[in-house]
Amino acid sequence: MKGQHTRGVLRRRDVIKGAGAVAAGVAVTGFPAIAQNTSLKIGILTPKGGIAATAGENGLRGCQWAVERLNKAGGIAGRKVELVVEEETNAQQTIERFNKLVLQDKVDMVQGVVSTGVALALGPVVEDSKKLTIMWDGTTQDGVTEKLPDARYCFKSTDNECEAVMASLLAIKHFKGKFKTIAGINPDYSYGRNNWAAFKAILKRYGIEYEVVAEQWPKVGNMEVTSFVAALKAAKPDLIFSSLLFADLPVFMQQAHAAELTKSSLMVFPAAGWQHTSLKKAFTPENMLFGHNTLYFGHPNPTPLQKEFVDWYVGTHKDYPHWEADRAYFAMESYKTAVEAAHKAKGGWPSQDDVIDTLKSGIKVQSLGGPGWFRKDNIAEQTFIQGLTTHKNAYDFCTLSTFDTMTSDVLQKPAGADFWKWIETAKFPV
């Protein structure tokens, strides 16, 4: 098991055994014989290369740590967990690997997925397969209109617009009266366009007058950002809003620093936490509004669970985890909690429907970044963390000087609501 935590590229299909089979002749009190002798197989779909590699790596490590921990404590309702890991790439290939996990590997359930495009394509396949699947990330929305509104088997992450809503509220809190002109540089797909639109809508909601002087739309994965930086410098905005979050973000920040944009413009980056250790002090300014989504390794008052995980992560990987580790841990802990609650209620091993009904009941878990649960419409509620950056720390990258948390039940639209109409009337914690 320990070999799975090295930094080398994982094989295309890794089978991670549990911490050991239940010793022969040793009974697990309260669980039937099948629970003592049969492992619980959980399929994982996660990116291992490309622009989302760091997200996949963090997620898999969070998942592996959760499994090691629960297997040492007896597994899930007495059954040790075995992970069957497949790679998330494009939608077509990922769907093929999902089908392999379900039909060939015969997993008990599936977790993972980071990409929005993959999640949108995979959702209907999950429903057709009737196999419980909990997604780590990848909004299941398109233009913030919920797809699969009546999903039974597919459980989805929080709306990816949550971080944009929170960053917009905090921009008003910290920067009100300090800007009149704004510019956006956001990835050219639904996530980036929705985030930018949400920022402008919330400014309007709170009566903040502004003029848009530039809108830049780099393609996802585009590492050539020189022209975008030049356009922003020419526009001279008081404030720059950006939902860049892949490997292009550190490249942009270096060039923005060289062009002195980091000195002349306020900066609001709601998803920067995906690249937090790559955003070095040398080119990332203080007092930049910085979103960590959930987790944040430098939490000023961490729970014992978070401290244990961060200490393990740093000690094992010589690195600092970001929010995808929490998304993966949340998925595993939610499944474990639902299975064991349903098992207790039934007095025996629960059916998949029993587990699904328990998940949909709103049962809460303590995740690495804070409490979380699933709504009746299968959408997650989790804790979000953002603040202003500081260089006053022992690292070569920025941490937070201010610290704000909000739960997504105040950041994402209710089931069935129109996102844009909801923004106009929602009661936000400002």
C-alpha positions as CSV (number, residue, x, y, z in Angstrom):
1,M,0.0,0.0,0.0
2,K,2.8,2.4,0.9
3,G,4.2,2.2,-2.6
4,Q,1.0,3.7,-3.9
5,H,2.0,7.1,-2.4
6,T,5.1,7.7,-4.5
7,R,5.0,10.5,-7.0
8,G,5.6,8.3,-10.0
9,V,2.9,8.1,-12.6
10,L,0.4,5.4,-11.7
11,R,-0.3,2.5,-14.0
12,R,-3.4,2.8,-16.1
13,R,-5.2,0.4,-13.8
14,D,-4.1,0.2,-10.2
15,V,-5.7,-2.2,-7.8
16,I,-5.1,-0.9,-4.3
17,K,-5.8,-3.7,-1.8
18,G,-7.2,-2.9,1.6
19,A,-5.0,-2.9,4.7
20,G,-5.3,-6.8,4.8
21,A,-7.9,-9.4,4.8
22,V,-9.8,-10.2,8.0
23,A,-7.8,-12.8,9.8
24,A,-9.2,-16.4,9.6
25,G,-11.4,-17.3,12.5
26,V,-11.7,-13.7,13.8
27,A,-15.3,-12.6,13.8
28,V,-16.4,-9.0,13.3
29,T,-19.2,-8.6,15.8
30,G,-22.6,-7.7,14.4
31,F,-21.8,-8.3,10.7
32,P,-22.8,-11.3,8.6
33,A,-20.3,-13.8,7.2
34,I,-20.3,-12.2,3.7
35,A,-19.1,-8.9,5.3
36,Q,-16.2,-10.7,6.9
37,N,-14.9,-12.5,3.8
38,T,-15.8,-10.2,0.8
39,S,-14.0,-7.0,0.0
40,L,-16.0,-3.9,-1.0
41,K,-14.8,-2.9,-4.5
42,I,-14.9,0.8,-5.2
43,G,-14.0,2.1,-8.7
44,I,-12.1,5.4,-9.1
45,L,-12.0,7.6,-12.1
46,T,-9.3,10.3,-11.9
47,P,-7.1,12.3,-14.2
48,K,-3.4,11.3,-14.1
49,G,-2.0,13.6,-16.8
50,G,-2.7,16.9,-18.6
51,I,-3.9,20.1,-17.2
52,A,-6.0,18.4,-14.4
53,A,-3.2,16.1,-13.2
54,T,-2.6,17.9,-9.9
55,A,-6.3,17.7,-9.2
56,G,-6.4,14.0,-9.9
57,E,-3.3,13.4,-7.8
58,N,-4.7,15.3,-4.8
59,G,-8.0,13.5,-5.1
60,L,-6.5,10.0,-5.4
61,R,-4.2,10.7,-2.4
62,G,-7.2,11.9,-0.3
63,C,-9.1,8.8,-1.3
64,Q,-6.2,6.4,-0.5
65,W,-5.7,8.0,2.9
66,A,-9.4,7.6,3.6
67,V,-9.3,3.9,2.7
68,E,-6.2,3.2,4.7
69,R,-7.7,4.9,7.7
70,L,-11.1,3.1,7.5
71,N,-9.6,-0.3,6.7
72,K,-7.4,0.0,9.8
73,A,-10.7,0.6,11.7
74,G,-12.4,-2.5,10.2
75,G,-13.5,-1.2,6.8
76,I,-17.1,-0.2,5.9
77,A,-19.6,-2.2,8.0
78,G,-17.0,-4.9,8.5
79,R,-15.9,-5.1,4.8
80,K,-12.4,-4.1,3.8
81,V,-12.2,-1.7,0.9
82,E,-10.4,-2.4,-2.4
83,L,-9.9,0.4,-4.9
84,V,-9.9,-0.2,-8.6
85,V,-8.4,2.9,-10.2
86,E,-9.0,4.0,-13.9
87,E,-7.9,7.1,-15.6
88,E,-10.2,10.0,-16.5
89,T,-9.3,11.5,-19.8
90,N,-11.8,12.6,-22.4
91,A,-15.5,11.9,-22.2
92,Q,-15.6,8.9,-24.6
93,Q,-12.7,7.1,-23.0
94,T,-13.8,7.8,-19.5
95,I,-17.3,6.4,-20.3
96,E,-15.6,3.3,-21.6
97,R,-13.6,2.9,-18.4
98,F,-16.7,3.5,-16.3
99,N,-18.4,0.7,-18.1
100,K,-15.4,-1.5,-17.5
101,L,-15.5,-0.8,-13.8
102,V,-19.2,-1.7,-13.7
103,L,-19.4,-4.6,-16.1
104,Q,-15.9,-6.3,-15.9
105,D,-14.5,-5.3,-12.5
106,K,-18.0,-5.5,-11.0
107,V,-17.4,-2.7,-8.5
108,D,-19.9,-1.9,-5.8
109,M,-19.9,1.8,-6.6
110,V,-17.8,4.4,-8.4
111,Q,-16.3,7.7,-7.3
112,G,-14.2,10.4,-9.0
113,V,-14.4,12.7,-12.1
114,V,-13.0,16.2,-12.2
115,S,-13.8,17.6,-15.6
116,T,-17.1,19.4,-16.2
117,G,-17.3,18.0,-19.8
118,V,-16.8,14.4,-18.6
119,A,-19.3,14.8,-15.8
120,L,-22.0,16.1,-18.2
121,A,-21.4,13.2,-20.6
122,L,-21.1,10.5,-17.9
123,G,-24.2,11.5,-15.9
124,P,-26.8,9.9,-18.2
125,V,-24.5,6.8,-18.5
126,V,-24.5,6.5,-14.7
127,E,-28.3,6.6,-14.6
128,D,-28.6,4.0,-17.4
129,S,-26.1,1.7,-15.5
130,K,-28.0,2.0,-12.2
131,K,-24.7,2.0,-10.4
132,L,-24.2,4.4,-7.5
133,T,-21.6,7.0,-8.4
134,I,-20.4,10.0,-6.3
135,M,-18.5,12.6,-8.3
136,W,-15.7,14.5,-6.7
137,D,-15.9,17.6,-8.9
138,G,-17.0,18.7,-12.4
139,T,-20.2,20.6,-12.2
140,T,-23.1,18.7,-13.7
141,Q,-24.5,21.9,-15.1
142,D,-24.3,23.6,-18.4
143,G,-24.9,27.3,-18.3
144,V,-26.0,26.8,-14.6
145,T,-29.1,24.9,-15.8
146,E,-29.1,21.6,-13.9
147,K,-28.8,18.5,-16.0
148,L,-30.3,15.2,-14.7
149,P,-32.6,17.0,-12.2
150,D,-34.1,13.7,-11.2
151,A,-30.9,11.7,-10.9
152,R,-31.2,8.6,-8.8
153,Y,-27.7,7.0,-9.0
154,C,-25.5,10.0,-9.9
155,F,-24.5,12.1,-6.9
156,K,-22.9,15.4,-7.9
157,S,-20.5,18.0,-6.5
158,T,-21.5,21.5,-5.4
159,D,-22.3,23.9,-8.2
160,N,-19.0,25.2,-9.5
161,E,-20.4,28.7,-9.4
162,C,-20.3,28.6,-5.6
163,E,-16.8,29.9,-5.4
164,A,-17.7,32.8,-7.8
165,V,-20.6,33.8,-5.7
166,M,-18.5,33.8,-2.5
167,A,-15.6,35.7,-4.2
168,S,-18.1,38.3,-5.5
169,L,-19.5,38.8,-2.0
170,L,-16.0,39.1,-0.5
171,A,-14.9,41.5,-3.3
172,I,-17.7,43.8,-2.2
173,K,-16.7,43.3,1.5
174,H,-13.0,44.1,0.9
175,F,-12.8,46.3,-2.2
176,K,-16.1,48.3,-2.2
177,G,-15.3,51.9,-3.2
178,K,-11.8,50.9,-4.5
179,F,-12.7,50.1,-8.1
180,K,-14.8,51.5,-11.0
181,T,-13.5,49.6,-13.9
182,I,-13.3,45.8,-14.1
183,A,-11.8,43.2,-16.5
184,G,-12.2,39.5,-16.7
185,I,-9.9,36.7,-17.9
186,N,-11.7,33.4,-17.7
187,P,-11.5,30.0,-19.4
188,D,-13.6,29.8,-22.5
189,Y,-16.2,27.2,-21.5
190,S,-19.3,27.2,-19.4
191,Y,-17.5,27.4,-16.0
192,G,-15.5,30.5,-16.9
193,R,-18.4,32.3,-18.6
194,N,-20.8,31.5,-15.7
195,N,-18.3,32.7,-13.1
196,W,-17.7,36.0,-14.9
197,A,-21.5,36.5,-15.4
198,A,-22.2,35.7,-11.7
199,F,-19.6,38.3,-10.6
200,K,-21.2,41.0,-12.6
201,A,-24.7,40.0,-11.5
202,I,-23.8,40.2,-7.8
203,L,-22.1,43.6,-8.2
204,K,-25.3,44.8,-9.8
205,R,-27.4,43.2,-7.1
206,Y,-25.6,45.2,-4.5
207,G,-25.7,48.5,-6.4
208,I,-22.0,48.5,-7.3
209,E,-21.4,50.7,-10.3
210,Y,-18.8,49.4,-12.7
211,E,-17.6,49.6,-16.3
212,V,-16.2,46.5,-18.1
213,V,-13.1,47.5,-19.9
214,A,-11.9,44.0,-21.1
215,E,-13.1,40.5,-21.4
216,Q,-10.5,37.8,-22.2
217,W,-11.4,34.2,-23.0
218,P,-8.3,31.9,-23.3
219,K,-9.0,28.3,-24.3
220,V,-8.8,25.7,-21.6
221,G,-5.2,24.5,-21.4
222,N,-3.8,27.4,-23.4
223,M,-0.4,28.2,-22.0
224,E,0.3,31.2,-24.3
225,V,-1.2,34.1,-22.4
226,T,1.0,37.0,-23.6
227,S,-1.7,38.6,-25.7
228,F,-4.2,38.4,-22.9
229,V,-1.9,40.1,-20.5
230,A,-1.1,42.8,-23.0
231,A,-4.8,43.5,-23.5
232,L,-5.4,43.7,-19.8
233,K,-2.5,46.1,-19.3
234,A,-3.8,48.3,-22.1
235,A,-7.3,48.3,-20.5
236,K,-5.9,49.5,-17.2
237,P,-8.7,47.9,-15.0
238,D,-9.0,48.7,-11.4
239,L,-10.0,45.1,-10.7
240,I,-9.3,41.8,-12.5
241,F,-11.6,38.8,-12.0
242,S,-10.4,35.4,-13.1
243,S,-11.6,31.8,-12.7
244,L,-8.4,30.4,-14.2
245,L,-7.5,27.3,-12.3
246,F,-5.4,25.0,-14.4
247,A,-1.6,25.0,-15.2
248,D,-2.1,28.2,-17.2
249,L,-2.8,30.2,-13.9
250,P,0.8,30.3,-12.6
251,V,1.9,31.2,-16.2
252,F,-0.6,34.1,-16.3
253,M,0.5,35.3,-12.8
254,Q,4.1,35.4,-13.8
255,Q,3.4,37.5,-16.9
256,A,0.9,39.7,-15.1
257,H,3.6,40.4,-12.5
258,A,6.1,41.3,-15.2
259,A,3.6,43.7,-16.7
260,E,3.0,45.2,-13.3
261,L,-0.7,44.3,-13.4
262,T,-0.4,42.8,-9.9
263,K,0.6,46.3,-8.7
264,S,-2.0,48.3,-10.6
265,S,-5.1,46.1,-10.3
266,L,-7.0,44.5,-7.5
267,M,-7.3,40.8,-8.1
268,V,-10.2,38.4,-7.4
269,F,-9.4,34.7,-8.2
270,P,-12.1,32.4,-6.7
271,A,-10.4,29.1,-7.8
272,A,-6.7,29.9,-7.4
273,G,-6.4,27.2,-4.6
274,W,-6.1,24.5,-7.2
275,Q,-2.6,25.9,-8.0
276,H,-1.8,27.3,-4.5
277,T,1.8,25.9,-4.2
278,S,2.7,27.1,-7.7
279,L,1.6,30.7,-7.0
280,K,4.9,31.9,-5.6
281,K,5.4,35.0,-3.6
282,A,7.8,36.3,-6.2
283,F,4.9,36.9,-8.6
284,T,1.7,36.6,-6.6
285,P,0.7,39.7,-4.7
286,E,-0.5,40.2,-1.2
287,N,-4.1,41.2,-0.6
288,M,-5.3,39.3,-3.7
289,L,-8.7,37.6,-3.1
290,F,-7.9,33.9,-3.2
291,G,-10.3,31.0,-3.3
292,H,-9.5,27.6,-1.8
293,N,-12.9,26.1,-2.3
294,T,-12.7,23.7,0.6
295,L,-9.9,22.2,2.8
296,Y,-7.2,24.9,2.9
297,F,-4.1,23.2,4.5
298,G,-3.3,26.3,6.6
299,H,-6.6,26.5,8.4
300,P,-6.1,28.7,11.5
301,N,-8.2,26.4,13.7
302,P,-8.1,22.9,12.0
303,T,-10.2,20.0,13.2
304,P,-8.1,17.0,14.5
305,L,-9.1,15.2,11.3
306,Q,-7.8,17.9,9.1
307,K,-4.6,18.3,11.1
308,E,-4.0,14.5,10.9
309,F,-4.5,14.5,7.1
310,V,-2.3,17.5,6.4
311,D,0.5,16.2,8.6
312,W,0.3,12.9,6.8
313,Y,0.2,14.5,3.3
314,V,3.2,16.8,4.0
315,G,5.2,14.0,5.7
316,T,4.4,11.5,2.9
317,H,4.4,13.7,-0.2
318,K,6.5,16.7,0.8
319,D,3.7,18.9,-0.6
320,Y,0.6,20.7,0.6
321,P,-2.9,19.4,-0.4
322,H,-5.6,21.4,-2.1
323,W,-9.4,21.0,-2.2
324,E,-9.6,18.0,-4.5
325,A,-8.3,15.8,-1.7
326,D,-11.2,16.9,0.4
327,R,-13.7,16.2,-2.4
328,A,-12.4,12.7,-2.6
329,Y,-12.4,12.2,1.1
330,F,-16.0,13.6,1.3
331,A,-17.2,11.1,-1.3
332,M,-15.7,8.1,0.6
333,E,-16.8,9.3,4.0
334,S,-20.3,9.9,2.7
335,Y,-20.5,6.5,1.3
336,K,-19.2,4.8,4.4
337,T,-21.6,6.8,6.7
338,A,-24.6,6.0,4.5
339,V,-23.7,2.3,4.3
340,E,-23.2,1.9,8.0
341,A,-26.4,3.9,8.8
342,A,-28.4,1.8,6.4
343,H,-26.8,-1.4,7.7
344,K,-27.8,-0.5,11.3
345,A,-31.3,0.4,10.3
346,K,-31.8,-2.8,8.3
347,G,-29.9,-5.2,10.7
348,G,-27.9,-6.6,7.8
349,W,-26.0,-5.6,4.6
350,P,-28.1,-2.9,2.9
351,S,-29.1,-2.8,-0.7
352,Q,-27.9,-0.1,-3.1
353,D,-31.3,1.5,-2.8
354,D,-31.0,1.6,1.0
355,V,-27.7,3.4,0.7
356,I,-29.0,5.9,-1.9
357,D,-32.0,6.7,0.2
358,T,-29.7,7.3,3.2
359,L,-27.4,9.6,1.2
360,K,-30.5,11.6,-0.1
361,S,-31.7,12.0,3.5
362,G,-29.1,14.7,4.3
363,I,-27.0,12.6,6.6
364,K,-24.0,14.8,7.6
365,V,-20.3,13.9,7.6
366,Q,-17.2,15.6,8.9
367,S,-14.9,16.1,5.9
368,L,-11.4,17.5,5.8
369,G,-12.5,21.0,5.2
370,G,-15.6,21.0,7.3
371,P,-19.1,19.5,7.5
372,G,-20.8,18.3,4.3
373,W,-23.9,16.4,3.2
374,F,-26.1,15.7,0.1
375,R,-29.4,17.3,-0.8
376,K,-32.4,15.4,-1.8
377,D,-31.6,16.2,-5.4
378,N,-28.1,14.5,-5.1
379,I,-26.1,17.7,-5.0
380,A,-23.4,18.1,-2.4
381,E,-23.3,20.8,0.3
382,Q,-19.7,21.6,1.5
383,T,-17.7,24.3,3.3
384,F,-16.0,26.9,1.2
385,I,-12.9,28.9,2.2
386,Q,-11.5,32.2,0.8
387,G,-9.5,35.2,2.0
388,L,-6.8,37.7,1.1
389,T,-3.3,36.6,0.4
390,T,-0.2,37.3,2.5
391,H,3.5,36.7,2.2
392,K,4.0,36.5,6.0
393,N,4.5,32.8,6.3
394,A,7.2,30.2,6.2
395,Y,6.5,29.1,2.6
396,D,7.6,30.3,-0.8
397,F,3.9,30.7,-1.8
398,C,1.0,32.7,-0.5
399,T,-1.3,31.8,2.3
400,L,-4.3,33.7,3.7
401,S,-4.2,36.7,6.0
402,T,-8.0,36.9,6.3
403,F,-10.1,33.8,6.6
404,D,-13.8,33.5,5.6
405,T,-15.9,30.3,5.4
406,M,-19.4,29.8,4.0
407,T,-21.3,26.7,3.4
408,S,-22.7,26.0,0.0
409,D,-26.3,26.0,1.2
410,V,-26.1,29.8,1.0
411,L,-23.9,29.9,-2.2
412,Q,-25.7,27.6,-4.6
413,K,-29.2,27.9,-6.0
414,P,-32.0,25.6,-4.5
415,A,-33.1,22.6,-6.5
416,G,-35.2,23.7,-9.5
417,A,-34.5,27.4,-9.2
418,D,-33.2,29.6,-12.0
419,F,-29.7,30.6,-11.0
420,W,-29.9,34.2,-12.3
421,K,-33.3,34.9,-10.7
422,W,-32.1,33.4,-7.5
423,I,-29.1,35.8,-7.4
424,E,-31.5,38.7,-7.5
425,T,-33.3,37.7,-4.3
426,A,-31.0,35.3,-2.3
427,K,-30.2,36.2,1.3
428,F,-26.4,36.2,1.2
429,P,-24.2,36.4,4.4
430,V,-22.8,39.9,3.7
